[in-house]
Amino acid sequence: MELYVQDGIPSTVEHDRLADGLSALSRTLVGITARALGSLNAEVTLSQYRTLVVLASSAPLRTVDLASLLGVHPSTATRTCDRLVRRALVARGHRHDDRRVAWLTLTEAGKTLVGEVMHRRTVEIRQLLETTTDAGHPRTAADLIDALVAAAGELTEKAWWRRWEQSSAAPEPPSAPPAAHRARAGAHGQRTGGGTGCGEATLGPKNGA
């Protein structure tokens, strides 16, 4: 099964390798961000955190503008911001010249959270870079990306797609032990007086008690 769709875009082997590496690296970065959020006990989802990051770089924003930057429907952005406002991470405000429009900004708590997650993510990325450079300098951008993915313990893109293809398969029953193994197990049970069939001696009354 062909797992990659090129959509008619011409490519080379090096381009394909670079694209695969970047896809795997994106999963690595998502995992790093999730770990940083978890270490802070932030109780913020990745989609909510993405909203905070966009506001950190572009606030103040109207809800419709935020939705456009996130690529979601305005109602989705509204619900996300409602939750973040209740958590005191986002604030809604109004300009004096137009009280009808609400503008979204980060609170100090939201600003601190984004800054701390970014800091922890950068630290972990630097650690990965140190791991890759200790093993030798990658020759190309694709080599560097592959090394970062491997250092993070993330699957390569091709390995990930193989796992994806099998992710909906029903679990298979454990295979039966080989016949030779079953024969050895039976012989061991007989030598130990194993009436239980598990190689254990059956305990009986002593001295006719």
C-alpha positions in Angstrom: 0.0 0.0 0.0 1.4 3.4 -1.0 1.2 5.5 2.2 2.4 8.8 0.7 0.4 10.8 -1.7 2.5 13.2 -3.8 -0.5 15.2 -5.2 1.4 15.6 -8.5 4.2 17.6 -6.9 7.6 16.7 -8.5 10.1 15.5 -5.9 13.5 14.0 -5.5 14.8 11.3 -3.1 16.4 14.0 -1.0 13.1 16.0 -0.9 11.2 13.0 0.1 13.6 12.2 2.8 13.5 15.8 4.1 9.7 15.8 4.0 9.6 12.5 5.9 12.1 13.9 8.5 10.1 17.1 9.0 6.9 15.2 9.5 8.6 13.0 12.2 10.2 16.0 13.8 6.8 17.8 14.0 5.5 14.8 16.1 8.7 15.1 18.2 8.0 18.8 18.9 4.4 18.1 19.8 5.5 15.5 22.3 8.1 17.9 23.8 5.4 20.6 24.2 2.9 18.1 25.7 5.6 17.0 28.2 6.3 20.6 29.1 2.6 21.3 29.7 2.3 18.2 31.8 5.4 19.1 33.9 3.7 22.4 34.8 0.3 20.7 35.7 -1.2 23.3 33.4 -4.3 21.2 32.5 -4.4 22.9 29.1 -4.9 21.0 25.9 -2.6 21.3 23.0 -5.3 23.1 21.0 -5.8 25.5 23.8 -2.1 26.0 24.1 -1.9 26.8 20.4 -4.5 29.5 21.0 -2.3 31.0 23.7 0.7 30.9 21.5 -1.1 32.8 18.7 -2.3 35.4 21.1 1.3 35.7 22.5 2.5 36.7 19.1 -0.4 38.5 17.7 -2.7 39.9 20.4 -4.9 41.9 20.7 -7.1 40.0 18.3 -10.8 39.8 17.6 -12.3 36.4 17.8 -12.8 36.2 14.0 -9.2 37.1 13.4 -8.0 34.5 15.9 -10.2 31.9 14.3 -8.6 32.7 10.9 -5.1 32.3 12.2 -6.0 29.0 13.9 -7.8 27.8 10.8 -11.0 27.0 12.7 -14.6 28.2 12.7 -15.2 31.4 14.8 -17.6 29.4 17.1 -14.8 27.0 17.9 -12.4 29.8 18.7 -15.1 31.4 20.9 -15.6 28.2 22.9 -11.9 27.7 23.3 -11.5 31.3 24.6 -14.4 30.9 26.9 -12.6 28.1 28.7 -9.3 30.0 28.8 -11.1 33.1 30.2 -12.6 31.0 33.0 -9.0 29.7 33.7 -7.8 33.3 33.9 -5.4 32.7 31.0 -7.1 34.9 28.4 -8.9 38.3 28.9 -11.5 40.0 26.8 -11.4 43.8 26.6 -12.9 46.7 24.7 -11.4 49.8 23.1 -12.8 53.2 24.0 -13.6 54.0 20.4 -15.7 50.9 19.8 -17.3 49.1 22.7 -19.1 46.6 20.5 -16.0 44.6 19.6 -14.2 42.4 22.1 -10.5 42.1 21.9 -8.6 39.0 23.2 -5.3 39.2 25.0 -3.3 37.0 27.4 -3.4 37.6 31.1 -0.2 37.7 33.1 -0.9 34.0 34.0 -1.3 33.1 30.3 1.8 35.0 29.3 3.8 33.3 32.1 2.5 29.8 31.0 3.5 30.3 27.4 6.9 31.7 28.3 7.6 28.8 30.7 6.6 26.1 28.2 8.7 27.7 25.4 11.6 27.8 27.8 11.3 24.2 28.8 10.9 23.1 25.1 14.0 25.0 24.1 16.0 23.3 26.9 14.9 19.9 25.7 15.7 20.7 22.1 19.2 21.9 23.1 19.7 18.6 24.9 18.7 16.7 21.8 21.1 18.8 19.7 23.9 18.0 22.1 23.1 14.3 21.8 23.3 14.4 18.0 26.5 16.5 17.8 28.2 14.1 20.3 27.7 11.4 17.7 29.2 13.5 14.9 28.2 16.4 12.8 25.3 15.7 10.5 26.2 16.3 6.9 22.9 17.6 5.6 19.7 19.1 6.9 18.0 15.7 6.5 20.8 14.1 8.5 20.3 16.6 11.3 16.5 16.1 11.4 16.8 12.3 11.3 19.3 12.5 14.2 17.0 14.7 16.3 14.1 12.3 15.7 16.2 9.3 16.7 17.6 11.1 19.8 14.0 11.9 20.9 13.0 8.2 20.5 10.4 9.1 17.9 9.5 6.7 15.1 10.7 7.6 11.6 8.0 8.7 9.2 7.9 5.3 7.3 7.9 3.4 10.6 5.1 5.6 11.9 2.9 4.9 8.8 3.5 1.2 9.2 2.3 1.4 12.8 -0.6 3.5 11.6 -1.6 0.9 9.0 -1.8 -1.7 11.8 -3.4 0.5 14.5 -7.0 -0.7 13.8 -6.1 -4.5 13.6 -7.8 -6.7 16.1 -5.4 -8.2 18.7 -4.3 -11.6 17.8 -4.4 -14.5 20.4 -1.0 -15.6 21.7 0.6 -18.3 19.6 0.7 -21.9 21.1 4.1 -23.0 22.3 6.1 -25.3 20.0 5.4 -29.1 20.3 9.0 -29.7 21.6 8.4 -27.2 24.4 5.1 -28.8 25.4 6.8 -32.3 25.5 9.6 -31.0 27.8 7.0 -29.4 30.1 5.0 -32.7 30.3 8.2 -34.7 31.1 9.1 -32.2 33.8 5.7 -32.5 35.4 6.0 -36.3 35.5 9.4 -36.2 37.1 8.2 -33.9 39.9 5.0 -35.9 40.5 3.0 -33.1 39.0 -0.6 -34.2 39.3 -1.6 -30.6 38.7 -0.2 -30.5 35.2 1.9 -27.4 36.1 5.0 -29.2 37.2 4.0 -28.9 40.9 3.9 -31.9 43.3 0.5 -32.6 44.8 0.4 -32.3 48.5 -1.3 -35.2 50.4 -1.8 -36.3 54.0 1.3 -37.4 56.0 1.6 -40.6 58.1 -1.9 -41.6 57.2 -3.4 -38.5 58.9 
